[in-house]
Amino acid sequence: MKKFILLSTLLLVLSGSVTYAQKYKNGSDTVKLNKELVKVHNDIAELTSELTIARNNLPAIQSKASSAGTDAQDAAVSSSDQASNAVHGSVKDARKAKRKAKNALGEAKDARSANNNVDDQIKKIAKLTTQLDKKTQRLKELETIRTAINAQISAQVQQ
Protein backbone atom coordinates (compact mmCIF):
# COMPACT_ATOMS: atom_id res chain seq x y z
CA MET A 1 0.00 0.00 0.00
CA LYS A 2 2.84 2.35 0.88
CA LYS A 3 4.47 1.65 -2.46
CA PHE A 4 1.25 2.44 -4.28
CA ILE A 5 0.86 5.76 -2.47
CA LEU A 6 4.50 6.64 -3.04
CA LEU A 7 4.28 5.74 -6.72
CA SER A 8 1.05 7.67 -7.29
CA THR A 9 2.47 10.72 -5.49
CA LEU A 10 5.61 10.54 -7.59
CA LEU A 11 3.58 10.33 -10.80
CA LEU A 12 1.45 13.28 -9.73
CA VAL A 13 4.52 15.40 -8.99
CA LEU A 14 6.23 14.45 -12.25
CA SER A 15 3.17 15.13 -14.38
CA GLY A 16 2.74 18.51 -12.72
CA SER A 17 6.41 19.37 -13.18
CA VAL A 18 6.23 18.64 -16.91
CA THR A 19 3.48 21.20 -17.43
CA TYR A 20 5.19 23.61 -15.07
CA ALA A 21 8.50 23.23 -16.92
CA GLN A 22 6.87 24.21 -20.19
CA LYS A 23 7.91 27.79 -20.95
CA TYR A 24 5.08 28.72 -23.27
CA LYS A 25 1.59 28.34 -21.86
CA ASN A 26 -0.73 30.97 -23.29
CA GLY A 27 -1.26 33.38 -26.18
CA SER A 28 0.99 36.09 -24.74
CA ASP A 29 3.95 33.71 -25.07
CA THR A 30 3.55 33.29 -28.83
CA VAL A 31 6.12 35.98 -29.63
CA LYS A 32 8.76 34.19 -27.54
CA LEU A 33 7.68 30.87 -28.99
CA ASN A 34 7.97 32.18 -32.55
CA LYS A 35 11.44 33.58 -31.82
CA GLU A 36 12.60 30.23 -30.52
CA LEU A 37 11.01 28.47 -33.50
CA VAL A 38 12.93 30.73 -35.89
CA LYS A 39 16.14 30.14 -33.95
CA VAL A 40 15.66 26.37 -34.00
CA HIS A 41 14.85 26.44 -37.73
CA ASN A 42 18.03 28.42 -38.38
CA ASP A 43 20.08 26.05 -36.22
CA ILE A 44 18.68 23.07 -38.12
CA ALA A 45 19.54 24.68 -41.45
CA GLU A 46 23.09 25.44 -40.29
CA LEU A 47 23.61 21.94 -38.87
CA THR A 48 22.24 20.37 -42.04
CA SER A 49 24.65 22.44 -44.11
CA GLU A 50 27.63 21.50 -41.91
CA LEU A 51 26.61 17.85 -41.98
CA THR A 52 26.34 17.84 -45.76
CA ILE A 53 29.77 19.42 -46.11
CA ALA A 54 31.28 16.93 -43.64
CA ARG A 55 29.72 13.98 -45.46
CA ASN A 56 30.91 15.30 -48.83
CA ASN A 57 34.47 15.75 -47.52
CA LEU A 58 34.67 12.24 -46.05
CA PRO A 59 35.42 10.35 -49.33
CA ALA A 60 38.27 12.74 -50.17
CA ILE A 61 39.76 12.33 -46.70
CA GLN A 62 39.43 8.55 -46.94
CA SER A 63 41.11 8.61 -50.35
CA LYS A 64 44.02 10.63 -48.94
CA ALA A 65 44.36 8.16 -46.07
CA SER A 66 44.38 5.22 -48.45
CA SER A 67 46.98 6.90 -50.63
CA ALA A 68 49.12 7.73 -47.60
CA GLY A 69 48.90 4.12 -46.45
CA THR A 70 50.03 2.87 -49.85
CA ASP A 71 52.90 5.38 -49.91
CA ALA A 72 53.97 4.25 -46.43
CA GLN A 73 53.98 0.60 -47.48
CA ASP A 74 56.01 1.39 -50.60
CA ALA A 75 58.50 3.41 -48.57
CA ALA A 76 58.83 0.60 -46.04
CA VAL A 77 59.52 -1.96 -48.79
CA SER A 78 62.07 0.34 -50.41
CA SER A 79 63.74 0.96 -47.05
CA SER A 80 63.87 -2.75 -46.33
CA ASP A 81 65.46 -3.46 -49.73
CA GLN A 82 68.03 -0.72 -49.21
CA ALA A 83 68.82 -2.04 -45.72
CA SER A 84 69.43 -5.55 -47.04
CA ASN A 85 71.79 -4.07 -49.66
CA ALA A 86 73.61 -2.11 -46.97
CA VAL A 87 74.31 -5.20 -44.88
CA HIS A 88 77.00 -6.38 -47.26
CA GLY A 89 77.66 -3.01 -48.89
CA SER A 90 79.69 0.10 -48.26
CA VAL A 91 79.19 3.06 -45.93
CA LYS A 92 77.47 4.86 -48.79
CA ASP A 93 74.90 2.07 -48.96
CA ALA A 94 74.37 2.33 -45.20
CA ARG A 95 73.73 6.09 -45.48
CA LYS A 96 71.22 5.50 -48.27
CA ALA A 97 69.51 2.88 -46.13
CA LYS A 98 69.34 5.32 -43.21
CA ARG A 99 67.82 8.01 -45.45
CA LYS A 100 65.26 5.60 -46.84
CA ALA A 101 64.38 4.44 -43.32
CA LYS A 102 63.87 8.05 -42.24
CA ASN A 103 61.65 8.65 -45.28
CA ALA A 104 59.68 5.49 -44.51
CA LEU A 105 59.14 6.69 -40.95
CA GLY A 106 57.87 10.03 -42.23
CA GLU A 107 55.49 8.29 -44.62
CA ALA A 108 54.21 6.08 -41.79
CA LYS A 109 53.55 9.15 -39.64
CA ASP A 110 51.71 10.77 -42.54
CA ALA A 111 49.57 7.65 -42.95
CA ARG A 112 48.75 7.60 -39.25
CA SER A 113 47.83 11.29 -39.37
CA ALA A 114 45.60 10.70 -42.40
CA ASN A 115 43.83 7.83 -40.63
CA ASN A 116 43.33 10.05 -37.58
CA ASN A 117 41.77 12.67 -39.88
CA VAL A 118 39.32 10.06 -41.15
CA ASP A 119 38.40 9.11 -37.58
CA ASP A 120 37.98 12.77 -36.65
CA GLN A 121 35.71 13.36 -39.64
CA ILE A 122 33.56 10.35 -38.72
CA LYS A 123 33.27 11.63 -35.14
CA LYS A 124 32.33 15.08 -36.45
CA ILE A 125 29.58 13.58 -38.61
CA ALA A 126 28.25 11.61 -35.63
CA LYS A 127 28.28 14.72 -33.43
CA LEU A 128 26.50 16.83 -36.03
CA THR A 129 23.91 14.10 -36.55
CA THR A 130 23.24 13.95 -32.82
CA GLN A 131 22.89 17.73 -32.60
CA LEU A 132 20.57 17.76 -35.60
CA ASP A 133 18.39 15.06 -34.03
CA LYS A 134 18.14 17.07 -30.80
CA LYS A 135 17.18 20.25 -32.66
CA THR A 136 14.61 18.36 -34.72
CA GLN A 137 13.10 16.92 -31.54
CA ARG A 138 12.96 20.42 -30.00
CA LEU A 139 11.26 21.70 -33.16
CA LYS A 140 8.59 19.00 -32.83
CA GLU A 141 8.06 19.96 -29.18
CA LEU A 142 7.70 23.63 -30.10
CA GLU A 143 5.25 22.81 -32.88
CA THR A 144 3.17 20.80 -30.40
CA ILE A 145 3.19 23.72 -27.97
CA ARG A 146 2.22 26.11 -30.76
CA THR A 147 -0.70 23.87 -31.71
CA ALA A 148 -1.86 23.74 -28.09
CA ILE A 149 -1.65 27.53 -27.71
CA ASN A 150 -3.51 28.08 -30.99
CA ALA A 151 -6.24 25.68 -29.85
CA GLN A 152 -6.44 27.54 -26.54
CA ILE A 153 -6.70 30.91 -28.31
CA SER A 154 -9.38 29.70 -30.72
CA ALA A 155 -11.35 28.23 -27.80
CA GLN A 156 -11.20 31.63 -26.05
CA VAL A 157 -12.29 33.45 -29.22
CA GLN A 158 -15.31 31.16 -29.67
CA GLN A 159 -16.50 31.90 -26.14
C-alpha positions as CSV (number, residue, x, y, z in Angstrom):
1,M,0.0,0.0,0.0
2,K,2.8,2.4,0.9
3,K,4.5,1.6,-2.5
4,F,1.3,2.4,-4.3
5,I,0.9,5.8,-2.5
6,L,4.5,6.6,-3.0
7,L,4.3,5.7,-6.7
8,S,1.1,7.7,-7.3
9,T,2.5,10.7,-5.5
10,L,5.6,10.5,-7.6
11,L,3.6,10.3,-10.8
12,L,1.4,13.3,-9.7
13,V,4.5,15.4,-9.0
14,L,6.2,14.4,-12.2
15,S,3.2,15.1,-14.4
16,G,2.7,18.5,-12.7
17,S,6.4,19.4,-13.2
18,V,6.2,18.6,-16.9
19,T,3.5,21.2,-17.4
20,Y,5.2,23.6,-15.1
21,A,8.5,23.2,-16.9
22,Q,6.9,24.2,-20.2
23,K,7.9,27.8,-20.9
24,Y,5.1,28.7,-23.3
25,K,1.6,28.3,-21.9
26,N,-0.7,31.0,-23.3
27,G,-1.3,33.4,-26.2
28,S,1.0,36.1,-24.7
29,D,3.9,33.7,-25.1
30,T,3.6,33.3,-28.8
31,V,6.1,36.0,-29.6
32,K,8.8,34.2,-27.5
33,L,7.7,30.9,-29.0
34,N,8.0,32.2,-32.6
35,K,11.4,33.6,-31.8
36,E,12.6,30.2,-30.5
37,L,11.0,28.5,-33.5
38,V,12.9,30.7,-35.9
39,K,16.1,30.1,-33.9
40,V,15.7,26.4,-34.0
41,H,14.8,26.4,-37.7
42,N,18.0,28.4,-38.4
43,D,20.1,26.1,-36.2
44,I,18.7,23.1,-38.1
45,A,19.5,24.7,-41.5
46,E,23.1,25.4,-40.3
47,L,23.6,21.9,-38.9
48,T,22.2,20.4,-42.0
49,S,24.6,22.4,-44.1
50,E,27.6,21.5,-41.9
51,L,26.6,17.8,-42.0
52,T,26.3,17.8,-45.8
53,I,29.8,19.4,-46.1
54,A,31.3,16.9,-43.6
55,R,29.7,14.0,-45.5
56,N,30.9,15.3,-48.8
57,N,34.5,15.7,-47.5
58,L,34.7,12.2,-46.1
59,P,35.4,10.4,-49.3
60,A,38.3,12.7,-50.2
61,I,39.8,12.3,-46.7
62,Q,39.4,8.5,-46.9
63,S,41.1,8.6,-50.3
64,K,44.0,10.6,-48.9
65,A,44.4,8.2,-46.1
66,S,44.4,5.2,-48.4
67,S,47.0,6.9,-50.6
68,A,49.1,7.7,-47.6
69,G,48.9,4.1,-46.5
70,T,50.0,2.9,-49.9
71,D,52.9,5.4,-49.9
72,A,54.0,4.3,-46.4
73,Q,54.0,0.6,-47.5
74,D,56.0,1.4,-50.6
75,A,58.5,3.4,-48.6
76,A,58.8,0.6,-46.0
77,V,59.5,-2.0,-48.8
78,S,62.1,0.3,-50.4
79,S,63.7,1.0,-47.1
80,S,63.9,-2.8,-46.3
81,D,65.5,-3.5,-49.7
82,Q,68.0,-0.7,-49.2
83,A,68.8,-2.0,-45.7
84,S,69.4,-5.6,-47.0
85,N,71.8,-4.1,-49.7
86,A,73.6,-2.1,-47.0
87,V,74.3,-5.2,-44.9
88,H,77.0,-6.4,-47.3
89,G,77.7,-3.0,-48.9
90,S,79.7,0.1,-48.3
91,V,79.2,3.1,-45.9
92,K,77.5,4.9,-48.8
93,D,74.9,2.1,-49.0
94,A,74.4,2.3,-45.2
95,R,73.7,6.1,-45.5
96,K,71.2,5.5,-48.3
97,A,69.5,2.9,-46.1
98,K,69.3,5.3,-43.2
99,R,67.8,8.0,-45.5
100,K,65.3,5.6,-46.8
101,A,64.4,4.4,-43.3
102,K,63.9,8.0,-42.2
103,N,61.6,8.7,-45.3
104,A,59.7,5.5,-44.5
105,L,59.1,6.7,-40.9
106,G,57.9,10.0,-42.2
107,E,55.5,8.3,-44.6
108,A,54.2,6.1,-41.8
109,K,53.6,9.1,-39.6
110,D,51.7,10.8,-42.5
111,A,49.6,7.7,-43.0
112,R,48.8,7.6,-39.2
113,S,47.8,11.3,-39.4
114,A,45.6,10.7,-42.4
115,N,43.8,7.8,-40.6
116,N,43.3,10.1,-37.6
117,N,41.8,12.7,-39.9
118,V,39.3,10.1,-41.1
119,D,38.4,9.1,-37.6
120,D,38.0,12.8,-36.6
121,Q,35.7,13.4,-39.6
122,I,33.6,10.3,-38.7
123,K,33.3,11.6,-35.1
124,K,32.3,15.1,-36.5
125,I,29.6,13.6,-38.6
126,A,28.2,11.6,-35.6
127,K,28.3,14.7,-33.4
128,L,26.5,16.8,-36.0
129,T,23.9,14.1,-36.6
130,T,23.2,14.0,-32.8
131,Q,22.9,17.7,-32.6
132,L,20.6,17.8,-35.6
133,D,18.4,15.1,-34.0
134,K,18.1,17.1,-30.8
135,K,17.2,20.2,-32.7
136,T,14.6,18.4,-34.7
137,Q,13.1,16.9,-31.5
138,R,13.0,20.4,-30.0
139,L,11.3,21.7,-33.2
140,K,8.6,19.0,-32.8
141,E,8.1,20.0,-29.2
142,L,7.7,23.6,-30.1
143,E,5.2,22.8,-32.9
144,T,3.2,20.8,-30.4
145,I,3.2,23.7,-28.0
146,R,2.2,26.1,-30.8
147,T,-0.7,23.9,-31.7
148,A,-1.9,23.7,-28.1
149,I,-1.7,27.5,-27.7
150,N,-3.5,28.1,-31.0
151,A,-6.2,25.7,-29.8
152,Q,-6.4,27.5,-26.5
153,I,-6.7,30.9,-28.3
154,S,-9.4,29.7,-30.7
155,A,-11.4,28.2,-27.8
156,Q,-11.2,31.6,-26.0
157,V,-12.3,33.4,-29.2
158,Q,-15.3,31.2,-29.7
159,Q,-16.5,31.9,-26.1
